Amino acid sequence: MSNDVSDDPARARYYMMVSSQIVAVAGAVFGLVIMGKADSMWMRILGAAILISGLYCIAVVPRALARRWRTPPPE
């Protein structure tokens, strides 16, 4: 039995969903860092926008991928 990711499409899709969550968390943390080190109000607004978009991606993107890859119901 091989542990290659290309053998099982479900494993590759799972890794894709998890990696999208990791990237979104990194973006949210980046937004927090920008907000924390900001000198001007515009940088704080930019940091807040990045933070909110990261949180949105954490909640929406993995569910959308799972819905897209769902097995169709039998007819």
C-alpha positions, 0 to 999 in steps of 0.5 A, spaced: 500 500 500 502 506 498 502 513 502 502 517 495 497 523 496 495 522 488 493 515 489 486 517 493 483 523 491 479 524 498 486 525 501 488 530 496 482 534 497 482 533 505 489 536 504 487 542 500 481 544 505 486 544 511 491 548 507 486 553 505 484 554 513 492 554 515 493 560 509 486 563 512 489 563 519 496 566 517 492 571 514 488 573 520 494 573 524 498 578 519 492 582 520 492 582 527 500 584 527 498 590 522 493 592 527 498 592 533 503 595 529 499 601 526 501 608 527 495 611 522 488 609 522 488 607 515 493 602 517 489 599 522 483 599 518 487 595 513 489 590 518 482 590 520 480 588 513 485 583 512 483 580 519 475 580 517 477 577 510 481 571 513 476 569 518 471 569 513 475 565 509 476 560 515 469 559 515 467 559 508 472 556 503 473 549 506 465 548 506 465 551 499 470 546 497 466 540 501 460 542 497 463 542 491 466 535 491 460 532 495 458 525 491 452 526 488 446 523 490 444 516 487 438 517 482 
